[in-house]
């Protein structure tokens, strides 16, 4: 048996404000997928149960949204009907868009179909004046349709991971010019609108992105035993902030993507696809906060607009319990650092590499294409239960109070010491994912809450391999490759069948809870 987990809480303690940064933004694949009924249904579920405020996706200006085309004589044609349908659906669901301006429309792209199954045009626009006019026309349309009070609550991010060749067949300087044109156009509509960047890919320990294009010769060779002793830093952030300062450009927020790996979109076949230590995300977020605070825009918000245990949509780890424990551990160890950490993504309705070839194919989503919640969904659902006042935080647990009601909530995670890394990726098959979930020993939990009313009632909920783990339930069903409708409905029921019971404080107002937790499990204690 591993060392016990102990959490002692004083319900009457003053506490400190807790910013619920983890539920501010969540990711999705591309705009056109958001026109699907299943995508919209799952977004409503994610909003209602996980509390997400914003959703971000690629492809706003892609061909399948028809926003920008040109007549034979080159006259621009603007068409916002598809975008209107999508944004109306977002707002109706209680979610706002975290707008990503990209990629180039086909009629404007210097190169076409550079990345993804759906052929994103990851290249600079051939005419920055027309790009600026597109931004102006689009934003003015939104203001006219939804009103400036609403649109001023949105965020406008310029491009996606322009440091990677697939996403941007251009140079760093060309991206900076696109930012200049875009930010200027947005602010010209109304200075209250919020714009930022550079939306670059995961942190690196070398100078591969120190110039105009990625220089693979400057990459530190992966496979080192001391990977976590290297100096991992965000890509382009300092250069971007310095450029904006020199050019007197607005930066309302800084964005980048802190995947805890030595690879992002590896176009060169040279990466070994290693996973960094389990503290990589908290360390990266703390460093980013330091960089922004010491830079020319110290008041800029910080939004990590993509994040997951890996940047692969075919990583079987995404379907597992360790993914959920990793989310909770990383979030709770990153409190107080940033304004959002956007899980990529809420749904497996996601087609960057085409459709997944089965229900559990290692997709990014916290919900399968068929609507079955994975463990990561429970992680965010449990995080959503936390209050707005932080009372206690340990290595393995957190306790909060809700200011409006005084109710106490605690969340405990068992991330076993036997896994020192952020959850390792599992490609090709589930062997690595299975080996990871098999690691670790049970731990005894002792949770005490004092200062309660006599008889105060609490619900307890546990997610583990026998309760609420959709993948384990699917395997117990015989791992049907093509589940019937009845089997899918049963899987959805089992995926929500976490272990639940209630407990009561004693006559002295003390609640004592003892439980042995299996590795990778989560426990939520919530006052009723």
RODO-2510 file (C-alpha; in nm, 4 decimals, decimal comma):
residues 528
     n   res          X          Y          Z
     1     x     0,0000     0,0000     0,0000
     2     x     0,1368     0,3431    -0,0993
     3     x     0,1497     0,6400     0,1391
     4     x    -0,1943     0,7566     0,2539
     5     x    -0,3722     1,0660     0,1295
     6     x    -0,4820     1,3037     0,4039
     7     x    -0,6986     1,6127     0,3696
     8     x    -0,8108     1,8145     0,6727
     9     x    -1,0486     2,1046     0,6121
    10     x    -1,1848     2,3808     0,8329
    11     x    -1,5207     2,4745     0,6813
    12     x    -1,5105     2,8133     0,8545
    13     x    -1,1615     2,9136     0,7352
    14     x    -1,1308     3,2428     0,5489
    15     x    -0,9882     3,0884     0,2324
    16     x    -0,8765     3,2703    -0,0810
    17     x    -1,0589     3,3422    -0,4103
    18     x    -1,0401     3,0582    -0,6611
    19     x    -1,0486     3,1429    -1,0315
    20     x    -1,2102     2,8569    -1,2199
    21     x    -0,9723     2,8933    -1,5134
    22     x    -1,0075     2,5298    -1,6226
    23     x    -1,3673     2,5748    -1,7413
    24     x    -1,3283     2,9056    -1,9258
    25     x    -1,2417     2,7634    -2,2700
    26     x    -1,2662     2,4228    -2,4365
    27     x    -1,1552     2,3187    -2,7838
    28     x    -1,3236     2,1636    -3,0858
    29     x    -1,2002     2,0591    -3,4308
    30     x    -1,3259     2,2926    -3,6979
    31     x    -1,6127     2,5305    -3,7529
    32     x    -1,8085     2,3176    -4,0003
    33     x    -1,8257     2,0248    -3,7575
    34     x    -2,0168     2,2599    -3,5293
    35     x    -2,3094     2,2572    -3,7727
    36     x    -2,3736     1,8901    -3,6893
    37     x    -2,6574     1,7974    -3,4548
    38     x    -2,4421     1,5551    -3,2512
    39     x    -2,1669     1,8175    -3,2050
    40     x    -2,4199     2,0718    -3,0836
    41     x    -2,5869     1,8190    -2,8541
    42     x    -2,2532     1,7314    -2,6948
    43     x    -2,1604     2,0976    -2,6581
    44     x    -2,4801     2,1558    -2,4618
    45     x    -2,3903     1,8609    -2,2392
    46     x    -2,0370     1,9911    -2,1855
    47     x    -2,1707     2,3359    -2,1034
    48     x    -2,4377     2,2117    -1,8627
    49     x    -2,2226     1,9602    -1,6755
    50     x    -1,8677     2,0969    -1,7079
    51     x    -1,9459     2,4687    -1,7172
    52     x    -1,7392     2,5713    -2,0197
    53     x    -1,7836     2,9379    -2,1125
    54     x    -1,6092     2,9538    -2,4528
    55     x    -1,5303     2,7152    -2,7366
    56     x    -1,2439     2,7526    -2,9847
    57     x    -1,2029     2,5789    -3,3203
    58     x    -1,0136     2,5999    -3,6501
    59     x    -1,1462     2,6644    -3,9983
    60     x    -1,3636     2,9734    -3,9569
    61     x    -1,2647     3,0901    -4,3068
    62     x    -1,2337     2,7442    -4,4651
    63     x    -1,4096     2,6644    -4,7930
    64     x    -1,6856     2,4662    -4,6203
    65     x    -1,8016     2,7775    -4,4298
    66     x    -1,8232     2,9866    -4,7515
    67     x    -1,7378     3,3113    -4,5720
    68     x    -1,5157     3,4464    -4,8493
    69     x    -1,5122     3,3760    -5,2197
    70     x    -1,4384     3,5892    -5,5240
    71     x    -1,6171     3,6443    -5,8520
    72     x    -1,4298     3,5877    -6,1763
    73     x    -1,3273     3,9543    -6,1831
    74     x    -1,1845     3,9298    -5,8297
    75     x    -1,4710     4,1058    -5,6518
    76     x    -1,4997     3,9726    -5,2937
    77     x    -1,8174     3,7924    -5,1929
    78     x    -1,8959     3,7678    -4,8210
    79     x    -2,1412     3,5060    -4,6971
    80     x    -2,2037     3,4631    -4,3223
    81     x    -2,5024     3,2286    -4,3297
    82     x    -2,3128     2,9205    -4,2105
    83     x    -2,1223     3,1172    -3,9479
    84     x    -2,4478     3,2704    -3,8258
    85     x    -2,6037     2,9265    -3,7863
    86     x    -2,3020     2,8066    -3,5879
    87     x    -2,2648     3,1116    -3,3646
    88     x    -2,6394     3,1217    -3,2982
    89     x    -2,6162     2,7610    -3,1806
    90     x    -2,3200     2,8421    -2,9531
    91     x    -2,4954     3,1340    -2,7903
    92     x    -2,8191     2,9388    -2,7556
    93     x    -2,6201     2,6743    -2,5673
    94     x    -2,4796     2,9381    -2,3317
    95     x    -2,1299     2,9257    -2,4833
    96     x    -1,9397     3,2101    -2,6473
    97     x    -1,6921     3,1805    -2,9348
    98     x    -1,3213     3,2120    -2,8688
    99     x    -1,2608     3,3161    -3,2282
   100     x    -0,9580     3,1832    -3,4119
   101     x    -0,9020     3,3837    -3,7308
   102     x    -0,7776     3,1237    -3,9765
   103     x    -0,6862     2,9727    -4,1996
   104     x    -0,6769     3,1544    -4,5351
   105     x    -0,9827     3,1243    -4,7605
   106     x    -0,8958     2,9352    -5,0789
   107     x    -0,9418     3,2458    -5,2943
   108     x    -0,6860     3,4291    -5,0836
   109     x    -0,4364     3,1539    -4,9937
   110     x    -0,0802     3,1578    -5,1250
   111     x    -0,0827     2,7772    -5,1019
   112     x    -0,3773     2,5447    -5,0526
   113     x    -0,4549     2,2194    -4,8678
   114     x    -0,1409     2,2193    -4,6573
   115     x    -0,2696     2,0219    -4,3566
   116     x    -0,5473     1,7942    -4,2264
   117     x    -0,7857     1,5564    -4,3988
   118     x    -1,0138     1,8487    -4,4741
   119     x    -0,7372     2,0421    -4,6486
   120     x    -0,6811     2,3556    -4,4433
   121     x    -0,5077     2,6340    -4,6373
   122     x    -0,2238     2,6964    -4,3961
   123     x    -0,0496     2,9703    -4,5886
   124     x    -0,0444     3,3497    -4,5682
   125     x    -0,3058     3,5421    -4,7637
   126     x    -0,1712     3,6762    -5,0917
   127     x    -0,3152     4,0206    -5,0212
   128     x    -0,3031     4,1550    -4,6650
   129     x    -0,5330     4,4419    -4,7597
   130     x    -0,8014     4,1911    -4,8583
   131     x    -0,7335     3,9932    -4,5410
   132     x    -0,7797     4,3090    -4,3364
   133     x    -1,1016     4,3833    -4,5212
   134     x    -1,2227     4,0291    -4,4471
   135     x    -1,1528     4,0758    -4,0757
   136     x    -1,3256     4,4151    -4,0761
   137     x    -1,6298     4,2868    -4,2629
   138     x    -1,6610     3,9771    -4,0425
   139     x    -1,6326     4,1587    -3,7102
   140     x    -1,8724     4,4340    -3,8192
   141     x    -2,1208     4,1654    -3,9200
   142     x    -2,1006     4,0115    -3,5717
   143     x    -2,1447     4,3472    -3,4018
   144     x    -2,4484     4,4229    -3,6169
   145     x    -2,5988     4,0788    -3,5525
   146     x    -2,5205     4,0285    -3,1836
   147     x    -2,4473     4,3788    -3,0520
   148     x    -2,1235     4,5273    -2,9242
   149     x    -2,2019     4,4400    -2,5620
   150     x    -2,2053     4,0711    -2,6561
   151     x    -1,9154     4,0722    -2,9027
   152     x    -1,6930     4,2671    -2,6616
   153     x    -1,7059     3,9592    -2,4370
   154     x    -1,5530     3,7391    -2,7076
   155     x    -1,1840     3,6816    -2,7776
   156     x    -1,0121     3,7147    -3,1165
   157     x    -0,7016     3,5022    -3,1692
   158     x    -0,4832     3,5364    -3,4768
   159     x    -0,4131     3,2043    -3,6556
   160     x    -0,3112     2,8695    -3,5075
   161     x     0,0427     2,7438    -3,4476
   162     x     0,2014     2,9505    -3,7227
   163     x     0,5434     2,8274    -3,6101
   164     x     0,4634     2,4840    -3,7580
   165     x     0,5029     2,4473    -4,1334
   166     x     0,1812     2,2557    -4,1920
   167     x    -0,0244     2,5305    -4,0322
   168     x     0,1649     2,8205    -4,1874
   169     x     0,3727     2,8054    -4,5047
   170     x     0,5312     3,1371    -4,4214
   171     x     0,7832     3,3048    -4,1947
   172     x     0,7644     3,4428    -3,8447
   173     x     0,7787     3,7962    -3,9827
   174     x     0,4880     3,7209    -4,2133
   175     x     0,2843     3,6011    -3,9171
   176     x     0,3681     3,9180    -3,7262
   177     x     0,2415     4,1236    -4,0203
   178     x    -0,0806     3,9232    -4,0281
   179     x    -0,1169     3,9954    -3,6576
   180     x    -0,0609     4,3659    -3,7204
   181     x    -0,3281     4,3807    -3,9899
   182     x    -0,5744     4,1676    -3,7943
   183     x    -0,5348     4,3435    -3,4598
   184     x    -0,5606     4,6831    -3,6238
   185     x    -0,8768     4,5818    -3,8079
   186     x    -1,0389     4,4411    -3,4947
   187     x    -0,9639     4,7481    -3,2849
   188     x    -1,0845     4,9767    -3,5621
   189     x    -1,4303     4,8267    -3,5220
   190     x    -1,4314     4,8914    -3,1474
   191     x    -1,1382     4,9313    -2,9059
   192     x    -1,3194     4,7166    -2,6490
   193     x    -1,2733     4,4038    -2,8626
   194     x    -1,0004     4,1709    -2,7327
   195     x    -0,7273     4,0447    -2,9623
   196     x    -0,4172     3,8332    -2,9021
   197     x    -0,1679     3,5687    -3,0125
   198     x     0,0691     3,4162    -3,1129
   199     x    -0,1154     3,0832    -3,0598
   200     x     0,2068     2,8857    -3,1036
   201     x     0,2645     2,5145    -3,0442
   202     x     0,4076     2,3388    -2,7402
   203     x     0,7115     2,4540    -2,5443
   204     x     1,0556     2,3541    -2,6726
   205     x     1,4006     2,3246    -2,5066
   206     x     1,6067     2,4651    -2,7946
   207     x     1,6312     2,7333    -3,0632
   208     x     1,4554     2,5481    -3,3464
   209     x     1,1977     2,8307    -3,3669
   210     x     1,4412     3,1130    -3,2959
   211     x     1,4512     3,2341    -3,6569
   212     x     1,2123     3,2970    -3,9425
   213     x     1,1371     2,9264    -3,9956
   214     x     1,1867     2,6115    -3,7922
   215     x     1,5479     2,4936    -3,8098
   216     x     1,5518     2,1209    -3,7407
   217     x     1,9306     2,1254    -3,7090
   218     x     1,8891     2,3217    -3,3854
   219     x     1,6673     2,0610    -3,2250
   220     x     1,7992     1,8897    -2,9174
   221     x     1,7866     1,5197    -2,9915
   222     x     1,5012     1,3548    -2,8063
   223     x     1,5514     1,0419    -2,6009
   224     x     1,7616     1,1984    -2,3278
   225     x     1,7163     1,0690    -1,9751
   226     x     1,7357     1,4240    -1,8494
   227     x     1,4535     1,5601    -2,0634
   228     x     1,3047     1,7435    -1,7641
   229     x     1,6316     1,9214    -1,6822
   230     x     1,6157     2,1053    -2,0146
   231     x     1,4995     2,4664    -2,0341
   232     x     1,1519     2,4364    -2,1873
   233     x     1,0169     2,7698    -2,3082
   234     x     0,7146     2,8917    -2,5058
   235     x     0,7573     2,9473    -2,8791
   236     x     0,7734     3,3035    -3,0205
   237     x     0,6060     3,4591    -2,7144
   238     x     0,8859     3,6937    -2,6162
   239     x     0,9615     3,7868    -2,9787
   240     x     0,5911     3,8444    -3,0396
   241     x     0,5546     4,0717    -2,7388
   242     x     0,8658     4,2638    -2,8347
   243     x     0,7395     4,3128    -3,1914
   244     x     0,4032     4,4375    -3,0678
   245     x     0,5728     4,6777    -2,8269
   246     x     0,7956     4,8207    -3,1005
   247     x     0,5013     4,8593    -3,3369
   248     x     0,2627     4,9867    -3,0676
   249     x     0,0135     4,7067    -3,1337
   250     x    -0,2534     4,5889    -2,8897
   251     x    -0,2136     4,2598    -2,7016
   252     x    -0,5116     4,1922    -2,4807
   253     x    -0,4120     3,8305    -2,4247
   254     x    -0,1200     3,5983    -2,4874
   255     x    -0,1923     3,2473    -2,6143
   256     x     0,0156     2,9358    -2,6704
   257     x    -0,0250     2,5562    -2,6394
   258     x     0,1514     2,3719    -2,3551
   259     x     0,1309     2,0083    -2,4634
   260     x     0,3638     1,8233    -2,2207
   261     x     0,5609     1,6420    -2,4906
   262     x     0,8749     1,6870    -2,7006
   263     x     0,6633     1,6990    -3,0191
   264     x     0,3630     1,8747    -3,1623
   265     x     0,2890     1,8312    -3,5339
   266     x     0,6067     1,6438    -3,6227
   267     x     0,6470     1,6847    -3,9980
   268     x     1,0077     1,5702    -3,9982
   269     x     0,9896     1,2185    -3,8529
   270     x     1,2788     1,2986    -3,6208
   271     x     1,0945     1,3161    -3,2903
   272     x     1,0792     1,0193    -3,0564
   273     x     0,7499     1,1488    -2,9168
   274     x     0,8550     1,1516    -2,5542
   275     x     0,6437     1,2650    -2,2632
   276     x     0,7737     1,5164    -2,0098
   277     x     0,7379     1,4923    -1,6340
   278     x     0,4014     1,5096    -1,4614
   279     x     0,4781     1,8641    -1,3440
   280     x     0,5486     1,9923    -1,6952
   281     x     0,2161     2,1738    -1,7374
   282     x     0,2185     2,3528    -1,3990
   283     x     0,5810     2,4551    -1,4573
   284     x     0,5107     2,5798    -1,8097
   285     x     0,2117     2,7839    -1,6961
   286     x     0,4043     2,9393    -1,4078
   287     x     0,6898     3,0305    -1,6443
   288     x     0,4493     3,1859    -1,8921
   289     x     0,2983     3,3969    -1,6150
   290     x     0,6492     3,5182    -1,5221
   291     x     0,7323     3,6034    -1,8838
   292     x     0,4135     3,8019    -1,9366
   293     x     0,4390     3,9788    -1,6009
   294     x     0,7949     4,0906    -1,6807
   295     x     0,7155     4,1913    -2,0395
   296     x     0,5712     4,4982    -2,2087
   297     x     0,2100     4,3812    -2,1605
   298     x     0,2017     4,2731    -1,7944
   299     x    -0,1757     4,3070    -1,7707
   300     x    -0,2481     4,0821    -2,0690
   301     x    -0,4587     3,7779    -1,9970
   302     x    -0,3014     3,4368    -2,0580
   303     x    -0,5001     3,1756    -2,2488
   304     x    -0,3646     2,8300    -2,3246
   305     x    -0,5988     2,7659    -2,6155
   306     x    -0,5072     2,3993    -2,6678
   307     x    -0,3914     2,1424    -2,4154
   308     x    -0,4061     1,7683    -2,3603
   309     x    -0,1687     1,4926    -2,2508
   310     x    -0,0528     1,4770    -2,6121
   311     x    -0,1260     1,6468    -2,9427
   312     x    -0,2269     1,3308    -3,1272
   313     x    -0,5881     1,2486    -3,2217
   314     x    -0,4886     0,8818    -3,2250
   315     x    -0,3505     0,8418    -2,8735
   316     x    -0,5354     0,5647    -2,6881
   317     x    -0,4438     0,7239    -2,3570
   318     x    -0,7121     0,9864    -2,4206
   319     x    -0,9800     0,7210    -2,3618
   320     x    -0,8507     0,6092    -2,0212
   321     x    -0,8710     0,6771    -1,6480
   322     x    -0,5128     0,8130    -1,6375
   323     x    -0,6239     1,0909    -1,8727
   324     x    -0,8799     1,2017    -1,6138
   325     x    -0,6369     1,1867    -1,3227
   326     x    -0,3832     1,3793    -1,5301
   327     x    -0,6353     1,6556    -1,6018
   328     x    -0,7267     1,6987    -1,2368
   329     x    -0,3671     1,6879    -1,1138
   330     x    -0,2424     1,9354    -1,3732
   331     x    -0,5296     2,1770    -1,3143
   332     x    -0,5054     2,1742    -0,9354
   333     x    -0,1281     2,2215    -0,9482
   334     x    -0,1694     2,5190    -1,1858
   335     x    -0,4111     2,7259    -0,9775
   336     x    -0,3317     3,0956    -0,9879
   337     x    -0,1141     3,0935    -1,2991
   338     x    -0,3302     3,1587    -1,6082
   339     x    -0,6739     3,2714    -1,7242
   340     x    -0,7637     2,9563    -1,9173
   341     x    -0,6328     2,6094    -2,0000
   342     x    -0,8442     2,4767    -2,2852
   343     x    -0,8802     2,0993    -2,3094
   344     x    -0,8476     1,9866    -2,6700
   345     x    -1,1298     1,8786    -2,7298
   346     x    -1,4785     1,8288    -2,5855
   347     x    -1,5897     1,5857    -2,8593
   348     x    -1,4645     1,3103    -3,0869
   349     x    -1,6649     1,4690    -3,3677
   350     x    -1,3243     1,5688    -3,4985
   351     x    -1,1848     1,5172    -3,8472
   352     x    -0,8274     1,6477    -3,8657
   353     x    -0,7109     1,2982    -3,9582
   354     x    -1,0467     1,1850    -4,0894
   355     x    -1,2996     0,9901    -3,8873
   356     x    -1,1866     0,7603    -3,6103
   357     x    -1,2199     0,3933    -3,7003
   358     x    -1,4037     0,2938    -3,3829
   359     x    -1,5796     0,4285    -3,0764
   360     x    -1,2578     0,4268    -2,8703
   361     x    -0,9865     0,5259    -3,1184
   362     x    -0,7797     0,7538    -2,8950
   363     x    -0,9498     1,0724    -3,0096
   364     x    -0,9010     1,4002    -2,8293
   365     x    -1,2629     1,4252    -2,7211
   366     x    -1,3906     1,3835    -2,3675
   367     x    -1,7089     1,2442    -2,5284
   368     x    -1,7097     0,9791    -2,8031
   369     x    -1,8698     1,0493    -3,1384
   370     x    -2,1683     0,8418    -3,0237
   371     x    -2,2112     1,0557    -2,7122
   372     x    -2,0524     0,8240    -2,4523
   373     x    -1,8623     1,0225    -2,1850
   374     x    -1,4999     0,9205    -2,1255
   375     x    -1,3199     0,9583    -1,7912
   376     x    -1,1862     1,3022    -1,8912
   377     x    -1,5468     1,4225    -1,9045
   378     x    -1,5921     1,3179    -1,5420
   379     x    -1,2724     1,5026    -1,4534
   380     x    -1,4141     1,8285    -1,5839
   381     x    -1,7587     1,7573    -1,4412
   382     x    -1,6048     1,7087    -1,0971
   383     x    -1,3856     2,0166    -1,1328
   384     x    -1,7013     2,2106    -1,2197
   385     x    -1,8423     2,1207    -0,8772
   386     x    -1,5672     2,3118    -0,6948
   387     x    -1,6573     2,6367    -0,5253
   388     x    -1,5107     2,9829    -0,5691
   389     x    -1,3142     2,9958    -0,2412
   390     x    -1,0035     2,7822    -0,1912
   391     x    -0,9786     2,6405     0,1614
   392     x    -0,7087     2,3766     0,1360
   393     x    -0,4785     2,2315    -0,1278
   394     x    -0,2377     1,9389    -0,1021
   395     x    -0,0407     1,7292    -0,3484
   396     x    -0,3411     1,5051    -0,4059
   397     x    -0,6510     1,7038    -0,3126
   398     x    -0,8293     2,0356    -0,2893
   399     x    -1,1155     2,1679    -0,0758
   400     x    -1,3326     2,4670    -0,1597
   401     x    -1,6357     2,6587    -0,0398
   402     x    -1,9082     2,8222    -0,2470
   403     x    -1,9435     3,1823    -0,1304
   404     x    -2,3137     3,2103    -0,2097
   405     x    -2,4206     2,8991    -0,0168
   406     x    -2,1301     2,8129     0,2134
   407     x    -2,1284     2,4561     0,0794
   408     x    -1,8042     2,2601     0,0953
   409     x    -1,6626     2,0555    -0,1924
   410     x    -1,3460     1,8450    -0,1998
   411     x    -1,1811     1,6696    -0,4928
   412     x    -0,9159     1,3998    -0,4497
   413     x    -0,7068     1,2338    -0,7194
   414     x    -0,4767     0,9336    -0,7001
   415     x    -0,2007     0,9930    -0,9548
   416     x     0,0354     0,7087    -0,8595
   417     x     0,3953     0,7859    -0,7752
   418     x     0,4933     0,4937    -0,9968
   419     x     0,4212     0,7171    -1,2994
   420     x     0,6575     1,0161    -1,2879
   421     x     0,5532     1,1396    -1,6324
   422     x     0,2577     1,3185    -1,7780
   423     x     0,0456     1,0311    -1,9083
   424     x     0,2560     0,8673    -2,1831
   425     x     0,1026     0,8546    -2,5300
   426     x    -0,0134     0,5176    -2,6637
   427     x     0,0018     0,4894    -3,0429
   428     x    -0,0963     0,2084    -3,2802
   429     x    -0,2653     0,0064    -3,0044
   430     x    -0,3628     0,0312    -2,6378
   431     x    -0,0575    -0,1455    -2,4958
   432     x     0,1105     0,1614    -2,3461
   433     x    -0,2212     0,2961    -2,2203
   434     x    -0,3011    -0,0382    -2,0563
   435     x     0,0429    -0,0560    -1,8975
   436     x     0,0023     0,2953    -1,7608
   437     x    -0,3390     0,2228    -1,6100
   438     x    -0,1949    -0,0942    -1,4501
   439     x     0,0660     0,1057    -1,2590
   440     x     0,0395     0,2024    -0,8977
   441     x    -0,0801     0,0742    -0,5623
   442     x    -0,4012     0,1598    -0,3738
   443     x    -0,3857     0,4441    -0,1222
   444     x    -0,5873     0,4999     0,1914
   445     x    -0,7702     0,8314     0,2075
   446     x    -0,8616     1,0104     0,5290
   447     x    -1,0698     1,3211     0,4694
   448     x    -1,1857     1,5350     0,7621
   449     x    -1,4062     1,8442     0,7496
   450     x    -1,4610     2,0437     1,0716
   451     x    -1,6781     2,3433     1,1456
   452     x    -1,9952     2,2018     0,9917
   453     x    -2,3504     2,2033     1,1208
   454     x    -2,4467     1,8873     1,3049
   455     x    -2,5860     1,6364     1,0574
   456     x    -2,4628     1,8199     0,7463
   457     x    -2,5111     1,5853     0,4524
   458     x    -2,2634     1,5161     0,1737
   459     x    -2,2619     1,3105    -0,1432
   460     x    -1,9540     1,1073    -0,2318
   461     x    -1,8712     1,0013    -0,5865
   462     x    -1,5823     0,7868    -0,7073
   463     x    -1,4579     0,7342    -1,0624
   464     x    -1,2431     0,4235    -1,1003
   465     x    -1,1973     0,1246    -1,3272
   466     x    -1,5158    -0,0403    -1,2037
   467     x    -1,7345     0,2705    -1,1912
   468     x    -1,7805     0,5217    -1,4717
   469     x    -1,4938     0,4045    -1,6936
   470     x    -1,6481     0,3743    -2,0413
   471     x    -1,3537     0,1855    -2,1907
   472     x    -1,3607    -0,0821    -1,9179
   473     x    -1,7364    -0,1171    -1,9629
   474     x    -1,6917    -0,1579    -2,3384
   475     x    -1,4307    -0,4285    -2,2866
   476     x    -1,6534    -0,6081    -2,0354
   477     x    -1,9216    -0,6035    -2,3048
   478     x    -1,6832    -0,7916    -2,5344
   479     x    -1,5331    -0,4846    -2,7049
   480     x    -1,7895    -0,4786    -2,9881
   481     x    -1,6300    -0,3212    -3,2943
   482     x    -1,9673    -0,1959    -3,4148
   483     x    -2,1898    -0,1558    -3,1087
   484     x    -2,5603    -0,1842    -3,1677
   485     x    -2,7895     0,0971    -3,0700
   486     x    -2,8852    -0,0891    -2,7520
   487     x    -2,5196    -0,1564    -2,6672
   488     x    -2,4334     0,2097    -2,7207
   489     x    -2,7141     0,3174    -2,4887
   490     x    -2,5951     0,0699    -2,2263
   491     x    -2,2381     0,1952    -2,2582
   492     x    -2,3576     0,5518    -2,2100
   493     x    -2,5397     0,4424    -1,8933
   494     x    -2,2391     0,2530    -1,7579
   495     x    -2,0095     0,5434    -1,8433
   496     x    -2,2120     0,7551    -1,6011
   497     x    -2,2380     0,4864    -1,3327
   498     x    -1,9771     0,6243    -1,0938
   499     x    -1,9867     0,4859    -0,7388
   500     x    -2,2093     0,7120    -0,5253
   501     x    -2,3211     0,7221    -0,1634
   502     x    -2,3850     0,9785     0,1094
   503     x    -2,2226     1,0631     0,4431
   504     x    -2,3235     1,2828     0,7358
   505     x    -2,1331     1,5045     0,9791
   506     x    -2,1486     1,3931     1,3438
   507     x    -2,3178     1,5823     1,6258
   508     x    -2,0020     1,7922     1,6738
   509     x    -2,0105     1,9087     1,3112
   510     x    -1,7200     1,6899     1,2002
   511     x    -1,7261     1,4779     0,8860
   512     x    -1,4839     1,1885     0,8628
   513     x    -1,4467     0,9923     0,5404
   514     x    -1,2140     0,6958     0,4985
   515     x    -1,1746     0,5128     0,1698
   516     x    -0,9134     0,3100    -0,0125
   517     x    -0,8583     0,4618    -0,3562
   518     x    -0,7449     0,2597    -0,6540
   519     x    -0,4710     0,4099    -0,8737
   520     x    -0,5920     0,6769    -1,1164
   521     x    -0,9249     0,7206    -0,9375
   522     x    -1,1033     1,0445    -0,8528
   523     x    -1,3211     1,1137    -0,5471
   524     x    -1,5622     1,4048    -0,5201
   525     x    -1,7141     1,5053    -0,1845
   526     x    -1,9953     1,7561    -0,2167
   527     x    -2,2135     1,9132     0,0500
   528     x    -2,5842     1,8797    -0,0215
***
